[in-house]
Amino acid sequence: MRYWWVNQNQTHRQELEGGYLWSPKRNANDARNPFYEFMREVVPGDVVFSFVDTKIIAIGIVISYCYENPKPAEFGGVGTYWNTIGWRVRVTFTRLNRQVRPKDHMDVLQSVLPPKYSPLQTSGNGNQGVYLTMVSEPLAQTLIGLIGTEAINLVRYLPAIDPFSAPARETADLEVWENHIEKTIQEEPDLSETERESLVIARRGQGLYKQRVMQIESKCRITKVDNPAHLRASHCKPWRDCVSNEERLDGENGLLLTPSIDHLFDRGFISFENTGRLIIAPVAHLPSLQRMGVSTDQPVNVGEFSEGQRHFLDYHRNSVLLMALH
């Protein structure tokens, strides 16, 4: 279990009521932002302190891994400069009766503030530009002590909460998003019926797209299964993220994977270096990966990729893989 601090001034009502955190993937200039990148490190069971208008007003328990999702419609005009596709994490929030104002307690907080990525300035004001940042154990315990019984009980009884028993809402969110894109494709007047069908089927890793991937790939890179009936053509740059129909049907944008490996790859729990080295995300549940046929106790190399595949894998590593910031 780790602790996090989230500044939710602009979107606190939507996020607290909706039970989630949402951030863009990058800054408006497409530069990396460490406080957005931290979203990729959150795991079920982590604790989140919600900071709004100078006060900690709620504590949340994370109940999902990070996943791609469009900017919530309920944000309205907030963050008009944000990218439309970002990171989402599901969180169960509890509003606090005792809402602590950190600025009033800097005599005890000052010594436990981190030197880097601190949520607070030395004055006690919130650090502008911080969305999500990690909270050290000493700082977390100090905050819990200041809040009192509510926070103590929430954290004390955390082991009784099974975050993995929560419904897989993240899968439903992705399904809604992709259904919307599919509907848009179906309504494109310049596409023939055959083209529409090929694009829609490509979402499932089948049809013309799979045929094109099979001209490059012959088996699952991880499990070595080579029977096409048991393989999906998995997009390196996800079908939902492709900016053109050409990308959705490009065989270089694919790998042949068994369904369980396809799930791990699509959700960012694994990826690959251009050299073929398997990358396992730090947040991945290693026993689950082992049961799915992924070796986690020794380096794995699945072979080199084509130039086109390397291009799309670069996107996957930077925009899908749940990679730690450190």
C-alpha positions as CSV (number, residue, x, y, z in Angstrom):
1,M,0.0,0.0,0.0
2,R,1.2,3.5,-0.9
3,Y,-0.1,7.0,-0.2
4,W,-1.0,9.7,-2.7
5,W,-2.0,13.3,-2.6
6,V,-4.4,14.7,-5.3
7,N,-5.1,18.4,-5.9
8,Q,-8.7,18.5,-7.1
9,N,-9.7,22.1,-7.1
10,Q,-11.2,22.4,-10.6
11,T,-12.7,18.9,-10.8
12,H,-13.2,17.8,-7.2
13,R,-17.0,17.6,-7.3
14,Q,-17.0,15.5,-10.5
15,E,-14.2,13.2,-9.3
16,L,-15.4,12.7,-5.8
17,E,-19.0,12.0,-6.8
18,G,-18.0,9.9,-9.8
19,G,-15.4,7.9,-7.8
20,Y,-12.4,8.4,-10.0
21,L,-9.2,10.4,-10.7
22,W,-8.6,11.7,-14.2
23,S,-5.6,13.5,-15.7
24,P,-4.3,14.2,-19.2
25,K,-1.4,12.2,-20.4
26,R,0.8,15.1,-21.3
27,N,1.0,18.9,-20.9
28,A,-0.6,21.1,-23.5
29,N,2.8,21.3,-25.3
30,D,3.0,17.5,-25.3
31,A,5.7,17.5,-22.7
32,R,5.7,14.8,-19.9
33,N,4.3,15.9,-16.6
34,P,5.4,13.9,-13.6
35,F,2.2,14.5,-11.8
36,Y,0.2,12.9,-14.6
37,E,2.8,10.2,-15.0
38,F,2.2,9.2,-11.4
39,M,-1.3,8.0,-12.4
40,R,0.5,5.0,-14.1
41,E,1.9,3.9,-10.8
42,V,-1.3,3.7,-8.7
43,V,-2.5,0.3,-7.7
44,P,-5.6,-1.1,-6.0
45,G,-5.5,-0.7,-2.2
46,D,-3.5,2.6,-2.3
47,V,-4.7,5.5,-0.2
48,V,-5.4,9.0,-1.6
49,F,-5.7,12.3,0.3
50,S,-8.0,14.7,-1.5
51,F,-6.9,18.3,-1.2
52,V,-9.4,21.0,-2.2
53,D,-9.3,24.8,-1.5
54,T,-6.6,24.6,1.2
55,K,-8.1,21.6,3.0
56,I,-8.0,17.8,3.0
57,I,-11.7,17.0,2.5
58,A,-11.7,13.3,1.7
59,I,-9.7,10.1,1.7
60,G,-10.0,7.6,-1.1
61,I,-9.2,3.9,-1.6
62,V,-8.0,3.0,-5.0
63,I,-10.0,0.2,-6.6
64,S,-8.5,-0.1,-10.1
65,Y,-5.3,0.2,-12.0
66,C,-4.8,3.1,-14.3
67,Y,-6.3,2.9,-17.7
68,E,-6.8,5.1,-20.8
69,N,-10.0,7.1,-20.9
70,P,-11.4,10.2,-22.7
71,K,-11.8,13.4,-20.7
72,P,-15.0,13.0,-18.7
73,A,-17.9,14.8,-20.3
74,E,-19.0,16.2,-16.9
75,F,-15.8,18.3,-16.8
76,G,-17.5,20.6,-19.3
77,G,-15.3,23.6,-20.1
78,V,-12.8,22.9,-17.4
79,G,-9.3,22.2,-18.8
80,T,-10.0,23.2,-22.3
81,Y,-6.3,22.9,-23.1
82,W,-6.1,19.3,-21.8
83,N,-5.7,16.4,-24.2
84,T,-9.0,14.6,-24.8
85,I,-7.5,11.2,-24.0
86,G,-6.0,10.7,-20.5
87,W,-5.5,8.4,-17.6
88,R,-8.3,7.3,-15.3
89,V,-8.2,5.5,-11.9
90,R,-11.3,4.4,-10.0
91,V,-11.3,5.5,-6.3
92,T,-13.9,5.0,-3.5
93,F,-13.9,8.4,-1.7
94,T,-15.1,9.1,1.9
95,R,-15.7,12.7,2.7
96,L,-14.3,13.8,6.0
97,N,-16.2,15.4,8.8
98,R,-13.0,16.8,10.1
99,Q,-11.4,18.6,7.2
100,V,-7.8,19.6,8.1
101,R,-6.1,22.7,6.7
102,P,-2.4,21.7,6.4
103,K,-1.3,25.4,6.5
104,D,-2.4,25.5,10.1
105,H,0.0,22.6,11.0
106,M,3.2,23.4,9.2
107,D,5.1,23.2,12.5
108,V,4.7,19.4,12.3
109,L,4.4,18.9,8.6
110,Q,7.5,20.9,7.6
111,S,9.9,18.2,8.6
112,V,8.2,15.4,6.7
113,L,7.7,17.2,3.4
114,P,9.6,15.6,0.5
115,P,12.4,17.5,-1.2
116,K,11.0,16.7,-4.6
117,Y,7.4,16.6,-5.9
118,S,6.1,18.0,-2.6
119,P,2.3,18.6,-2.6
120,L,2.8,21.7,-0.3
121,Q,5.1,24.7,-0.4
122,T,7.0,25.5,2.8
123,S,4.4,28.2,3.5
124,G,1.7,25.6,3.6
125,N,0.0,26.6,0.4
126,G,-0.6,23.9,-2.2
127,N,1.9,23.6,-5.0
128,Q,0.4,24.8,-8.2
129,G,0.8,22.5,-11.1
130,V,0.7,19.4,-8.9
131,Y,-2.2,17.0,-9.7
132,L,-1.1,13.6,-8.2
133,T,2.0,13.0,-6.2
134,M,3.3,10.4,-3.8
135,V,3.1,10.8,-0.1
136,S,5.8,9.3,2.1
137,E,4.9,7.1,5.1
138,P,6.0,9.7,7.6
139,L,3.9,12.4,5.9
140,A,1.0,10.1,5.5
141,Q,1.0,9.1,9.2
142,T,1.3,12.7,10.3
143,L,-1.7,13.7,8.1
144,I,-3.7,10.7,9.5
145,G,-2.9,11.8,13.0
146,L,-4.0,15.3,12.3
147,I,-7.3,14.2,10.8
148,G,-7.9,11.8,13.6
149,T,-10.3,8.9,14.1
150,E,-11.9,9.0,10.7
151,A,-8.6,8.6,8.9
152,I,-7.2,6.1,11.4
153,N,-10.3,3.8,11.0
154,L,-10.2,4.1,7.2
155,V,-6.6,3.0,7.0
156,R,-6.9,0.5,9.9
157,Y,-9.7,-1.4,8.2
158,L,-8.3,-1.2,4.7
159,P,-7.2,-4.9,4.7
160,A,-10.9,-5.8,5.0
161,I,-11.5,-4.0,1.6
162,D,-10.9,-6.3,-1.3
163,P,-10.2,-4.0,-4.3
164,F,-10.1,-6.9,-6.7
165,S,-13.7,-7.8,-5.9
166,A,-15.0,-4.5,-7.4
167,P,-16.7,-4.7,-10.8
168,A,-14.3,-4.2,-13.7
169,R,-15.8,-0.8,-14.6
170,E,-12.6,0.1,-16.4
171,T,-13.4,-2.5,-19.0
172,A,-16.9,-1.1,-19.4
173,D,-15.5,2.4,-19.8
174,L,-13.2,1.3,-22.6
175,E,-16.1,-0.6,-24.2
176,V,-18.3,2.6,-24.2
177,W,-15.4,4.6,-25.7
178,E,-14.7,2.1,-28.5
179,N,-18.4,1.7,-29.2
180,H,-18.6,5.5,-29.8
181,I,-15.6,5.3,-32.2
182,E,-17.2,2.3,-34.0
183,K,-20.4,4.3,-34.4
184,T,-18.5,7.2,-35.9
185,I,-16.8,4.8,-38.4
186,Q,-20.2,3.3,-39.3
187,E,-21.5,6.8,-40.2
188,E,-18.5,7.8,-42.3
189,P,-20.0,8.5,-45.8
190,D,-16.8,8.0,-47.7
191,L,-16.3,4.4,-46.6
192,S,-17.6,1.4,-48.4
193,E,-19.5,-1.3,-46.5
194,T,-16.5,-3.6,-46.9
195,E,-14.1,-0.9,-45.5
196,R,-16.4,-0.3,-42.5
197,E,-16.6,-4.0,-41.7
198,S,-12.8,-4.3,-41.9
199,L,-12.3,-1.4,-39.5
200,V,-14.8,-2.7,-37.0
201,I,-13.5,-6.2,-37.1
202,A,-10.0,-4.9,-36.6
203,R,-11.0,-3.7,-33.2
204,R,-11.3,-7.4,-32.2
205,G,-8.0,-8.2,-33.8
206,Q,-9.6,-10.2,-36.6
207,G,-10.3,-10.0,-40.4
208,L,-8.2,-8.0,-42.9
209,Y,-6.1,-6.5,-40.1
210,K,-5.2,-10.0,-38.7
211,Q,-4.3,-11.1,-42.2
212,R,-1.9,-8.2,-42.6
213,V,-0.3,-8.8,-39.2
214,M,0.1,-12.5,-40.1
215,Q,2.2,-11.5,-43.1
216,I,4.7,-10.2,-40.4
217,E,4.1,-12.4,-37.4
218,S,3.6,-16.2,-37.2
219,K,3.0,-16.9,-33.5
220,C,2.5,-15.4,-30.1
221,R,5.7,-13.7,-29.0
222,I,5.3,-14.9,-25.4
223,T,3.5,-18.2,-25.5
224,K,4.7,-19.4,-28.9
225,V,1.2,-20.6,-29.8
226,D,1.0,-20.6,-33.6
227,N,-2.5,-21.8,-34.4
228,P,-4.4,-18.7,-35.8
229,A,-7.6,-19.9,-34.2
230,H,-6.1,-19.1,-30.8
231,L,-4.5,-15.8,-31.7
232,R,-5.6,-12.2,-31.8
233,A,-3.9,-9.4,-33.8
234,S,-3.2,-7.0,-31.0
235,H,-2.6,-3.3,-31.8
236,C,0.6,-1.7,-30.5
237,K,-1.0,1.7,-30.9
238,P,-4.5,0.8,-29.6
239,W,-7.4,0.8,-32.1
240,R,-9.1,3.4,-30.0
241,D,-6.0,5.7,-30.1
242,C,-5.4,5.5,-33.8
243,V,-5.7,8.9,-35.6
244,S,-6.6,7.3,-39.0
245,N,-8.2,4.3,-40.4
246,E,-4.9,3.5,-42.1
247,E,-3.3,3.0,-38.7
248,R,-6.1,0.8,-37.5
249,L,-5.5,-1.6,-40.5
250,D,-1.7,-1.3,-40.7
251,G,-0.2,-4.7,-40.2
252,E,3.0,-3.1,-38.8
253,N,0.8,-1.9,-35.9
254,G,0.2,-5.4,-34.7
255,L,1.5,-8.5,-32.9
256,L,-0.1,-11.9,-32.8
257,L,-0.9,-12.7,-29.1
258,T,-3.0,-15.2,-27.3
259,P,-6.1,-13.6,-25.6
260,S,-4.6,-13.4,-22.1
261,I,-1.3,-11.8,-23.4
262,D,-3.4,-9.5,-25.6
263,H,-5.2,-8.3,-22.4
264,L,-1.9,-7.6,-20.6
265,F,-0.5,-5.8,-23.6
266,D,-3.6,-3.7,-24.3
267,R,-3.9,-2.6,-20.6
268,G,-0.2,-1.7,-20.4
269,F,0.9,-4.4,-17.9
270,I,3.6,-5.5,-20.4
271,S,5.4,-4.0,-23.4
272,F,8.5,-4.6,-25.5
273,E,11.8,-2.8,-26.2
274,N,12.7,-2.5,-29.9
275,T,15.3,-5.2,-29.2
276,G,12.6,-7.7,-28.2
277,R,13.2,-7.4,-24.4
278,L,10.0,-7.9,-22.5
279,I,9.0,-5.1,-20.2
280,I,6.8,-5.9,-17.2
281,A,5.1,-2.9,-15.6
282,P,6.0,-2.3,-11.9
283,V,2.3,-2.4,-11.0
284,A,1.7,-5.8,-12.6
285,H,0.5,-8.6,-10.4
286,L,3.4,-11.1,-11.0
287,P,1.6,-14.3,-9.9
288,S,-1.1,-13.6,-12.4
289,L,1.4,-13.0,-15.2
290,Q,3.1,-16.3,-14.4
291,R,-0.2,-18.1,-14.6
292,M,-0.8,-16.5,-17.9
293,G,2.5,-17.9,-19.3
294,V,4.7,-14.8,-18.7
295,S,8.1,-15.6,-17.2
296,T,8.7,-13.0,-14.4
297,D,11.9,-14.3,-12.8
298,Q,14.3,-14.0,-15.6
299,P,14.9,-11.8,-18.7
300,V,12.8,-12.6,-21.7
301,N,13.6,-11.6,-25.3
302,V,11.0,-12.3,-27.9
303,G,13.1,-11.3,-31.0
304,E,13.5,-8.1,-32.9
305,F,10.7,-6.1,-34.6
306,S,10.4,-4.5,-38.0
307,E,11.0,-0.8,-38.4
308,G,7.2,-0.2,-38.6
309,Q,6.6,-2.2,-35.5
310,R,9.3,-0.3,-33.6
311,H,7.5,3.0,-34.5
312,F,4.2,1.8,-33.0
313,L,5.9,0.1,-30.0
314,D,7.4,3.5,-29.2
315,Y,3.8,4.8,-28.8
316,H,2.9,1.8,-26.7
317,R,5.8,2.3,-24.3
318,N,5.1,6.0,-23.9
319,S,1.3,6.1,-23.9
320,V,0.0,2.7,-22.8
321,L,2.6,1.0,-20.6
322,L,2.0,1.5,-16.8
323,M,5.6,2.5,-16.2
324,A,7.0,3.9,-13.0
325,L,8.3,7.4,-13.0
326,H,11.4,6.6,-11.1
